[in-house]
Amino acid sequence: MKTPPIDVVLRNLRAARRRLSSQLLLTTLVKMGLLAGAVLVIFGAVNRWLLGRMPWDPQVAAGVGIGAAVFALLIMIARRRSLPEVAGLVDRLGETRDRFLTALDFSKTQDDGPMRAMAVEECVRFVGAGKFAQLIPVRVPREAIYLLVPIVAVALLQWEARESFAARQTETVAARAAVEDTARKLEELARQAEKTSEESKSDELKKLAEQLQRSAEELRANATNPEEAEKSALREISALEQLVQEMQKSTPSVTPEEMKALAKALAENEATKEAAAEMSAGDLAKAAAALEKALQKLEENKDERTSEEIKKALEDAVKKLADQKQLSEAMQKLAEQMRKAGAGKSGQSSEAAKQLAQMLRQMAQGKTGQSSDSQNAQAMQQLLSALQNMKFGEGQPQPGGQPQPGQTPGIVMMESFGKGDPGAVPAPGDPQQPSGQPGSERDTGTTDTPFGKDRVKPGENAQAQQIAGRQGEGQSLQQSLTSAGDSSKSNRGYKDLYEAMAPAAQEAVLQENIPLGSRFFIKRYFESIRPKE
Amino acid sequence: MTDSPNLEKQTEQFRASFTRVRDEMMKMMVGQKSVVEGVLVAFFAGGHVLLEGVPGLGKTMLVRTLAEAVNLKFSRVQFTPDLMPADIVGTNMIAEDENGKKSFQFQPGPVFANIVLADEINRATPKTQSALLEAMQEHHVTVGGTQHRLEQPFLVLATQNPLEMEGTYPLPEAQLDRFFFKLKVAFPTADDLHTILDRTTAREHPEIRKVLASPQEVVELREVVRQVPLAKDVQTHAINLVLATHPSEKQASPLAKKYVRYGASPRGAQALILAGKIHALLDNRYHVSRADIDQAAPAALRHRILLNFEGEAEGTNTDEVIAEILKQYAG
């Protein structure tokens, strides 16, 4: 007896299998969605907080989503059930007493006894009378509600990142605007230093010009926070200032002014007139030789009158040198020694004269010519002054870049507020006194053209002075803090360092003899580097 | 091969006979429907039944009623410690013919009946108990070197008391395995007791009608049962159930692994399938389902599972093991 066809059974089973696959796809999609959400959140968090970037771009998000969907599809295909499996499942769910399973199994053998045919017939009849595909529901899995968690997390992360980056962008623009002026000035200084270095053929100035240019670029590149930008500018300027000071140390210790004064003093006496003439001519080697010749005469003591003249000339020169206030350290020592020699024996006087001759010879044997050294030193001094002015917020360029009357282009000057009387108490409301506001002090200094060749006298009511900071010789503490933007670690480290060093700095400020006008700048400088609470 | 309409008629006849015999038996038995159905399933499957229950629950009555309903020869053996094998299977006796010539003549014992009630089988010695082994499995007995066939159908219904264990001899595993089903006769409920009292203390007694005409009819019905087909997956399910009772098999349930010393034999699987076929026919189906197998599992497997010492000490019974296995394979 032939087994009857089981089309209706197969139709039901296939429909059930489709529903099973759909349900499996939904479930897998939800699971893959949760997984993709977790991946996106972790990826976004790493990008946002560890790498400081936007959490993700649309391509990445779309890629993860598509990948999850494709993976879910592949899983659904891989786990697609066979018809006997579906039959077993439908039989259990529908309490059909294994009619699907039996019909499917018996239909494989076409002729195997009358009872089998009867069994298949009965199964087909039973299946045809019912709707069994509905036994397998297709509905959204309960786990789908958990998808809200990654969705909300992703949305919050994206929102926070957008807000944060927009604020940072604004800060960066403001910070760049804040440092732009300083950077432009630094570039101007760099150009002028470059020009000067070409004229004087000085490598040091060339390096300095390059350093200035680099500092300007770094200042622009690192400008992300307006407050930090200001500090960063100050740091850059301080570093440049220190660099210039270090370079200054290698320059000759006697300035041209001192040299002129010495030549003038020596010229007043007949015996040392020859040395003075050579010194004025700029030939220090010949000047030293002439001086030694005069000393030789003094030692031979052949001519009492000449000896006395030379001694007197030297003493006069030393006295005049000692009266000069702009003496360098080396010249001060020499003057002091000669002053003592003037009061003692002639042997001591001649010893001091020997030292003077030796110093002149050393200067003559310098690596670069005296004229270029002098030019370099002047340029560096002017550069240093310009940097100090920039640091203190002074020397804003005039509109049009033209100097004010009474000022000389190509020089950087700071006007003394004491008007020649350091002990004078300023009257209340005096506009010439520091107002406490940045840039409001009456300062005639300018950085427009700090490398001018001529120096003119300052205004009638003011005394022009060049103030050059100098590294102290006492104990110092330097500490480098690794900083990465707003890293709290570096902030904390800086705060600790500041608290440790602030008392010492305050004590130094109180003890040192600081001009009244500069005290405010120093105070403001320490205020600016004070860490924020 | 029987053609389809005839087969359909036979299955109809089977269902009718089964139902009528059950109804007749239920006239005498109160509240023991599952036991009655179990006995009938074993009867139509050609197996023997071990009834376990305290005295007075109607075990003997059940067997007697069955014999009356199916119109078969019935005998009863009360097992006692001094009962000898010959008392069961029969013996050769000297007989004298008309000419005065003497010869040995076989005197059949009570086992020569269609339905044998072995009452309190665990009270006899193992030697006597084993006298039933050959009869139950081979359907013949050997006395004095001569084999004597038993009449068909042959059914042994043994009873045992689970409480009075003193002076008893528990049945050996080999003999237990020969029982198709082990049925537990539960104590009746209060309502059932009312009915029992009403029926047994009244003047009129219910009359049992004979449902079947001859023993041959029983044999034919048994043939119908064996024709019921089953799918391969259903057979696999039965095999899995049996294998799950073996602690060493991978299908073993946790309880079986812990408390079972030895699981069910292949006779257990045979019993499952045959009982499943009868359940399918009774359910108007021509195929066996897994539910049919599950329905027969406790009665077919409970006496074939041997608990280990730990299982005995813990008070676990085999029904718990079977329940866990059924739950495990319920999907």
Chai-1 contact restraints between the chains, C-beta under 6 A:
chainA,res_idxA,chainB,res_idxB,connection_type,confidence,min_distance_angstrom,max_distance_angstrom,comment,restraint_id
A,R92,B,G331,contact,1.0,0.0,6.0,A-B,restraint_1
A,R97,B,S289,contact,1.0,0.0,6.0,A-B,restraint_2
A,R97,B,A291,contact,1.0,0.0,6.0,A-B,restraint_3
A,D98,B,V234,contact,1.0,0.0,6.0,A-B,restraint_4
A,D98,B,S289,contact,1.0,0.0,6.0,A-B,restraint_5
A,D98,B,R290,contact,1.0,0.0,6.0,A-B,restraint_6
A,L101,B,A231,contact,1.0,0.0,6.0,A-B,restraint_7
A,L101,B,D233,contact,1.0,0.0,6.0,A-B,restraint_8
A,T102,B,A231,contact,1.0,0.0,6.0,A-B,restraint_9
A,T102,B,H287,contact,1.0,0.0,6.0,A-B,restraint_10
A,D105,B,A231,contact,1.0,0.0,6.0,A-B,restraint_11
A,D105,B,K232,contact,1.0,0.0,6.0,A-B,restraint_12
A,P114,B,S4,contact,1.0,0.0,6.0,A-B,restraint_13
A,P114,B,L7,contact,1.0,0.0,6.0,A-B,restraint_14
A,M115,B,Q227,contact,1.0,0.0,6.0,A-B,restraint_15
A,M115,B,P229,contact,1.0,0.0,6.0,A-B,restraint_16
A,M115,B,Y286,contact,1.0,0.0,6.0,A-B,restraint_17
A,R116,B,P229,contact,1.0,0.0,6.0,A-B,restraint_18
A,M118,B,Y286,contact,1.0,0.0,6.0,A-B,restraint_19
A,A119,B,P229,contact,1.0,0.0,6.0,A-B,restraint_20
A,A119,B,Y286,contact,1.0,0.0,6.0,A-B,restraint_21
A,A119,B,H287,contact,1.0,0.0,6.0,A-B,restraint_22
A,E122,B,Y286,contact,1.0,0.0,6.0,A-B,restraint_23
